[in-house]
């Protein structure tokens, strides 16, 4: 009798209840990033998914929970409806009338690693607590990854410390669920009160506190979109907040339903916010900056702009295509394998990609670089090589350019260099600076067209309108071709837009296209260009403050743009 084979039990999944923080993706914890990288399914509201999906692996499935639990809840349950979206698709999902806990457990029982992400901290989220209890009752394993609580993180970004050296009491109130008894208790205290509410309910919450015993002249700060580059903060008192918001022209408006954090108290540091508002005082805070590069090319530049408070928007102006005649590239790659070269120099991520694709076509991998010295220009190029399994032997110690590479490149020495030839894969429009410099150092160069650059397709209509209509505060031009191509595919930037150029040649091209150049990098480096734009923004901000004028972004100066009052 043959043994009976029993079916293997289904693999048990796992649920991670993860705090996504108040909105700034930089506030995610290391443990949160690790959990997201291993997730099979993400369950969250749309705004939270925007924060966490960057760290999720490609192809992860997304389950969108509706943020408006009143308008979109299943009748009789008060539970948010869900929309399931394939991670690889950008189309609308299919409504599912099942609560989040049910879908979370169903996915986990199917062996999936589920991340249930919530704004702030899971321990302060009522729905997350109910879902944890449901998992526990059903025997579904779960863990909790804490996040920065919104009621704590937002005041920190608004420059409003919650406690002072005297150890001020701090109380937290959710105005949407607070009882009369709760208002009476916090009104009778003299500590700091942090109120979670909505923009159109701030005045009502202030009235509750005054009715409960707080003085009308008690300082108050109100912050909307906290920890993001859309953050705005108003400073007033309990008695004047309604008039302050009215004068700021934010009420009545569709913005009224947006959540806010209000901090109330004599010692809540509201009076010191001018000195403590570090986030909103960043030199490019809230500036929408157009970067005419692909996301891959602009990664480190966009990160730098974000550190200045800007919102980078990448628009590719060139597209990369294979060379018209691939035979030259094929011969060079074969020569690399057979020992024809002493060096190979990569000046762009696209060059790395072109060689890697040719390697894969021939069934080769990084081992083919054994015995060959590798040079790379730029941080992103070096990262692309490392991802390929190749660690560069030479990266410019100074300027990340062909000239910077030549500064560090060793001259050919027949005693130490058995081969005198360099393989240089690059674009069809590359300059001759590097070739000429290597020849001068005694090297023979195989200058090979690895890819062609052509003008990219026009960006979406919304982006084109923003470019021509003054919707961008600044644009960074990193070469003459980016000027010509951007104007060609999207039109000329509006005259309120700050034009920043990487050098004199690029500035000349911009001026030839009728653009006023406001900023120029002190040296030909994209990071120096971003730094120069930040300096320009800082000087502009300081001049407005010294003149007693509102601090506004360039795009708010265009005709018809809604003026925003200074909030710092």
HELIX and SHEET records of a PDB file:
HELIX    1   1 UNK A   25  UNK A   27  5                                   3    
HELIX    2   2 UNK A   30  UNK A   37  1                                   8    
HELIX    3   3 UNK A   46  UNK A   52  1                                   7    
HELIX    4   4 UNK A   53  UNK A   55  5                                   3    
HELIX    5   5 UNK A  100  UNK A  109  1                                  10    
HELIX    6   6 UNK A  122  UNK A  124  5                                   3    
HELIX    7   7 UNK A  126  UNK A  138  1                                  13    
HELIX    8   8 UNK A  150  UNK A  158  1                                   9    
HELIX    9   9 UNK A  180  UNK A  188  1                                   9    
HELIX   10  10 UNK A  199  UNK A  201  5                                   3    
HELIX   11  11 UNK A  202  UNK A  211  1                                  10    
HELIX   12  12 UNK A  241  UNK A  247  1                                   7    
HELIX   13  13 UNK A  254  UNK A  257  5                                   4    
HELIX   14  14 UNK A  270  UNK A  272  5                                   3    
HELIX   15  15 UNK A  273  UNK A  276  1                                   4    
HELIX   16  16 UNK A  295  UNK A  307  1                                  13    
HELIX   17  17 UNK A  327  UNK A  337  1                                  11    
HELIX   18  18 UNK A  349  UNK A  362  1                                  14    
HELIX   19  19 UNK A  366  UNK A  369  5                                   4    
HELIX   20  20 UNK A  379  UNK A  388  1                                  10    
HELIX   21  21 UNK A  402  UNK A  408  1                                   7    
HELIX   22  22 UNK A  433  UNK A  440  1                                   8    
HELIX   23  23 UNK A  461  UNK A  469  1                                   9    
HELIX   24  24 UNK A  480  UNK A  490  1                                  11    
HELIX   25  25 UNK A  504  UNK A  512  1                                   9    
HELIX   26  26 UNK A  526  UNK A  547  1                                  22    
HELIX   27  27 UNK A  554  UNK A  557  5                                   4    
SHEET    1   A 7 UNK A  94  UNK A  96  0                                        
SHEET    2   A 7 UNK A  82  UNK A  85 -1                                        
SHEET    3   A 7 UNK A  61  UNK A  65 -1                                        
SHEET    4   A 7 UNK A  41  UNK A  45  1                                        
SHEET    5   A 7 UNK A 113  UNK A 118  1                                        
SHEET    6   A 7 UNK A  14  UNK A  19  1                                        
SHEET    7   A 7 UNK A 142  UNK A 145  1                                        
SHEET    1   B 5 UNK A 170  UNK A 174  0                                        
SHEET    2   B 5 UNK A 192  UNK A 198  1                                        
SHEET    3   B 5 UNK A 259  UNK A 264 -1                                        
SHEET    4   B 5 UNK A 219  UNK A 224 -1                                        
SHEET    5   B 5 UNK A 232  UNK A 237 -1                                        
SHEET    1   C 5 UNK A 311  UNK A 314  0                                        
SHEET    2   C 5 UNK A 288  UNK A 291  1                                        
SHEET    3   C 5 UNK A 474  UNK A 477  1                                        
SHEET    4   C 5 UNK A 498  UNK A 501  1                                        
SHEET    5   C 5 UNK A 519  UNK A 520  1                                        
SHEET    1   D 6 UNK A 318  UNK A 321  0                                        
SHEET    2   D 6 UNK A 444  UNK A 455 -1                                        
SHEET    3   D 6 UNK A 421  UNK A 427  1                                        
SHEET    4   D 6 UNK A 343  UNK A 346  1                                        
SHEET    5   D 6 UNK A 373  UNK A 376  1                                        
SHEET    6   D 6 UNK A 394  UNK A 395  1                                        
END                                                                             
